[in-house]
Structures are given as C-alpha cells and as structure tokens.
Amino acid sequence: MNFKFKDIINNTNDQVLKGLILKVKNESQKRDISFSDVRPHLLDLLNYDKKIFDDVIFLVLNNKYR
C-alpha cells in the first residue's frame, strides 16, 4: 500500500472524515508537537473510521505527508 494523504482525501466523499484526516495530518506535521497533542485527533479518526485510521497512522508513523 503506497497511499498518500492526497489519495486518501481524494477517495473520500465524507466531509467529516476529510476534516478528521486533515486535522491529524496538520497537527502531526507541527514542529515540537508531542504525541499527547496528536492522540485526541487520532482517537477521533479511529472512532469514526477504523479502515482509514489504519491508512493514516501508517503515513504519520512513516512521516509521509505528501
């Protein structure tokens, strides 16, 4: 699987889900951010859509933000 954030967002029609994905992406890209700052956004995404969460967490953990 070589998804990018752009691919996930473009293949998503749910506006709430897009917002959750973008929030995780934007928050996790900030400098000097701790996991505790990103965790609530990841939990929101996990609770909303586990499949997309799995794709997004892979990208976050591997620093693939393009």
Residue pairs with C-beta under 8 A, 6 or more apart in sequence:
1 55
1 58
3 55
3 58
3 59
4 59
4 64
4 66
5 21
5 25
5 56
5 59
5 64
5 65
5 66
6 66
8 21
8 52
8 55
8 56
8 59
9 18
9 21
9 22
12 18
12 21
12 52
14 49
16 48
17 48
17 49
17 52
20 41
20 44
20 45
20 48
20 49
21 45
21 52
21 56
23 41
23 44
24 38
24 41
24 42
24 45
24 56
24 60
25 56
25 59
25 60
25 65
27 33
27 37
27 38
27 41
28 38
28 60
28 65
29 65
30 37
38 60
42 53
42 56
42 57
42 60
45 52
45 53
45 56
46 53
58 64
59 65
